[in-house]
Amino acid sequence: MVMRAFRNPISSLETLMLYLKYYPPDGPYYIRFIGSRKNDYTDAGLFTTRRVSPTEIRYCSPQFDTKWEPAGKVLCGEWDLQPAAFEDASFCDGVDASFYQSLEAHFECGVEWEKTPFVREVLDLVDVGQTVWTCDDRDDVEKKCARVDSLYERIAERGYKTHEERLQENVEDLKPTRKTALYRWLKKHTVIRKEEVSVNVGRDGTLLFLDGKHRLSIAKILGLDSIPVIILARHDRWQEVRDRVAAGGKAEIPADLRDHPDLRDIS
């Protein structure tokens, strides 16, 4: 079915396998099958969306090789300690300026994109031949800024839509690569359909941002009450909290954690 959409079956198969590596099928058995046996996995639904206030996501998770690498895993260690503040981060190698603060300056104060600190630094880097913010040149940067403007306007005017809702309503994606037959098939049958803002959970329940910086920044700027997020990885100490609640020990955990977004499915 997928191959009919392409002229070159070999190229199509290679592309499909690459996407299935980075965006595997939306199913817990597949995720656990391809994961290492040495990893422990959570009891939680791997791609269940949870409503979270954007203000609750204040810090960043360390990055992994791919977004989906930590999906469903219970991770030990100190990866969740001393997280960087979301609103200070640039999210781009070689850029020091805050991504969020530049979007805030543009949308709230009317600062032109090229005058915001983040975009200024991106332009300086692409001018010397570097690829930054998925942009190779000034034209790419201009188009990227226009897409962010469109995303902001769409959320402000029509409300925040999940990818499932956008798929059902046939909302056109802005990136040309997201208009291909392959992408549309993948969006229906893989975790691309769950491509929401994603977070990991630290040992004390702290939500650590992992992916979706444009949408989270816009949600913060617009002051939205809540947005859908997916939780990919959990610290093993936090998983112990989930286990205690699941065993009927909700009264044993601190009161301020009892309404945690990651406990609502078992409380």
C-alpha positions in Angstrom: 0.0 0.0 0.0 2.7 2.4 1.0 4.9 1.5 -2.0 2.3 2.5 -4.6 2.9 6.1 -3.5 6.5 6.1 -4.7 8.3 5.7 -8.0 11.4 4.1 -6.6 10.5 1.1 -4.4 14.1 0.6 -3.1 14.5 4.2 -2.1 11.0 4.1 -0.5 11.8 1.0 1.5 15.1 2.6 2.8 13.2 5.7 3.8 10.4 3.7 5.4 12.9 1.7 7.5 14.7 4.9 8.6 11.4 6.4 9.8 10.4 3.2 11.5 13.7 3.4 13.4 13.0 6.9 14.6 9.2 6.8 14.7 8.3 3.2 15.5 4.8 1.7 15.3 2.5 3.1 18.0 2.4 0.0 20.2 3.9 -1.0 23.5 5.0 -4.5 22.3 7.0 -3.1 19.5 8.7 -0.5 21.7 9.6 -3.1 24.3 10.7 -5.6 21.6 13.2 -3.3 20.1 14.4 -2.1 23.4 17.4 -3.6 25.3 16.4 -6.4 27.7 18.6 -4.8 30.3 16.1 -1.9 30.5 13.1 -1.8 32.8 9.8 -0.5 31.4 7.0 1.3 33.1 3.5 0.0 33.6 2.1 3.2 32.1 0.7 3.5 28.7 3.6 4.5 26.5 1.8 7.1 24.4 -1.0 8.2 26.7 -1.5 11.9 26.6 -1.8 13.8 29.8 -3.1 17.3 30.4 -0.4 19.5 32.0 -0.2 23.2 32.7 2.6 24.7 30.6 3.8 26.5 33.8 4.5 23.0 35.3 7.2 22.4 32.7 10.1 24.6 33.9 13.2 22.5 33.3 14.8 20.4 30.5 15.7 16.8 30.3 19.1 15.8 28.9 18.8 14.7 25.3 19.0 11.2 23.9 20.1 9.9 20.5 16.5 10.1 19.3 13.3 11.4 20.8 11.8 7.9 21.0 14.9 6.2 22.5 13.7 6.6 26.1 10.1 5.7 25.3 8.6 3.7 28.2 11.9 3.2 30.0 12.6 3.4 33.7 16.0 5.0 34.1 18.3 5.0 37.1 21.2 7.4 37.6 21.7 11.1 38.0 20.4 12.2 34.6 17.6 14.2 36.2 19.7 16.3 38.6 20.7 19.9 38.0 18.4 20.4 34.9 18.6 23.5 32.8 15.8 26.0 32.9 13.5 25.8 29.8 13.1 29.5 29.5 16.9 30.0 29.4 17.8 27.3 26.9 18.7 27.8 23.2 18.1 24.2 22.1 20.7 24.8 19.3 24.4 24.0 19.4 26.4 27.1 19.0 23.6 29.4 20.0 23.6 31.1 23.5 20.4 33.2 23.3 17.3 31.9 24.9 14.8 30.4 22.4 11.7 31.1 24.6 12.7 34.7 25.4 13.1 35.5 21.8 9.7 34.1 20.9 8.3 36.1 23.8 9.9 39.3 22.5 8.5 38.7 19.0 5.0 37.8 20.0 4.4 39.9 23.0 6.5 43.0 22.2 6.5 43.0 18.4 10.2 42.6 18.0 11.1 41.6 14.4 12.4 38.1 14.1 15.8 39.1 12.8 16.3 41.5 15.8 15.6 38.8 18.4 18.8 37.5 20.0 18.1 33.9 19.1 17.4 34.5 15.4 20.4 37.0 15.2 22.7 34.2 16.3 21.1 31.7 14.0 21.6 34.0 11.0 25.3 34.6 12.0 25.9 30.9 12.0 24.1 30.0 8.7 26.0 32.9 7.1 29.3 31.0 7.7 27.9 27.7 6.4 26.5 26.0 9.5 23.1 24.3 9.7 21.2 25.6 12.7 17.6 25.3 13.7 17.3 22.9 10.7 18.2 25.9 8.5 21.0 26.1 6.0 20.7 29.7 4.8 18.8 33.0 5.4 16.0 31.9 3.2 15.4 28.8 5.4 15.5 31.0 8.5 12.9 33.3 7.0 10.6 30.4 6.1 11.1 28.9 9.6 10.1 32.1 11.3 7.0 32.3 9.0 6.0 28.8 10.1 6.3 29.7 13.7 4.1 32.8 13.1 1.5 30.5 11.5 1.6 28.1 14.3 1.2 30.8 16.9 -1.7 32.3 14.9 -3.4 28.9 14.5 -3.2 28.1 18.2 -4.3 31.6 19.2 -7.3 31.6 16.8 -8.4 28.0 16.8 -7.1 26.6 20.1 -4.4 24.0 20.8 -5.0 20.9 18.8 -3.4 17.5 19.4 -1.9 15.8 16.4 -4.7 13.3 16.5 -7.2 16.2 16.1 -5.2 17.8 13.4 -5.1 14.4 11.6 -8.9 14.0 11.9 -9.5 17.5 10.7 -7.1 17.2 7.9 -5.1 20.2 9.0 -2.3 20.8 6.5 1.2 20.7 7.9 3.4 23.5 7.0 6.6 21.6 6.2 6.8 20.3 2.6 8.1 17.0 3.9 4.9 16.5 5.9 2.8 16.6 2.8 4.2 13.4 1.3 2.3 10.2 1.0 4.9 8.4 3.1 4.6 10.9 6.0 0.8 10.7 5.9 1.0 6.9 6.1 3.5 7.1 9.0 1.4 9.6 10.8 -1.6 7.2 10.8 0.3 4.1 11.8 3.3 5.1 13.9 4.2 7.3 16.9 4.3 10.3 14.6 0.6 10.6 15.5 1.7 11.0 19.1 4.1 13.8 18.2 3.0 16.0 21.1 5.1 17.9 23.5 7.1 15.2 25.4 8.6 15.1 28.8 10.5 12.8 31.1 9.8 12.6 34.8 12.6 13.0 37.4 12.9 11.2 40.7 10.8 13.8 42.6 8.1 14.0 39.9 9.6 17.0 38.2 8.5 17.2 34.5 11.5 17.6 32.3 11.0 19.0 28.8 12.3 16.8 26.0 10.7 17.8 22.7 8.2 20.3 21.3 9.8 23.6 22.1 7.8 25.7 19.6 4.4 24.5 20.9 5.4 24.7 24.6 6.8 28.2 24.2 3.7 29.4 22.4 1.5 27.7 25.0 3.4 29.5 27.8 3.2 32.9 25.9 -0.5 32.5 25.3 -1.1 31.6 28.9 -3.0 28.3 28.1 -4.4 26.5 31.1 -3.2 23.1 29.9 -1.8 21.2 26.9 -1.5 17.5 26.1 1.9 15.9 26.7 3.3 12.4 26.5 5.7 11.1 29.2 8.5 9.0 27.7 11.0 8.1 30.4 10.7 8.0 34.2 13.4 7.9 36.9 13.3 4.6 38.8 12.6 6.4 42.1 9.6 8.0 40.5 8.4 4.7 39.1 8.5 3.4 42.7 6.0 6.1 43.6 3.7 4.9 40.8 4.1 1.4 42.0 3.1 2.4 45.5 0.0 4.2 44.3 -0.9 1.3 42.1 -0.7 -1.0 45.1 -3.1 1.2 47.1 -0.6 3.3 48.9 -1.7 6.7 47.7 -2.1 8.0 51.3 1.6 7.2 51.8 2.9 9.7 49.3 3.2 13.5 49.9 -0.1 15.3 49.5 1.3 17.7 46.9 2.1 14.7 44.6 -1.3 13.0 44.7 -2.7 15.0 41.8 0.5 14.6 39.7 -0.3 14.2 36.0 1.5 10.9 35.9 -0.6 9.4 38.8 -4.0 10.3 37.5 -4.3 7.1 35.4 -3.9 4.9 38.6 -5.4 7.1 41.3 
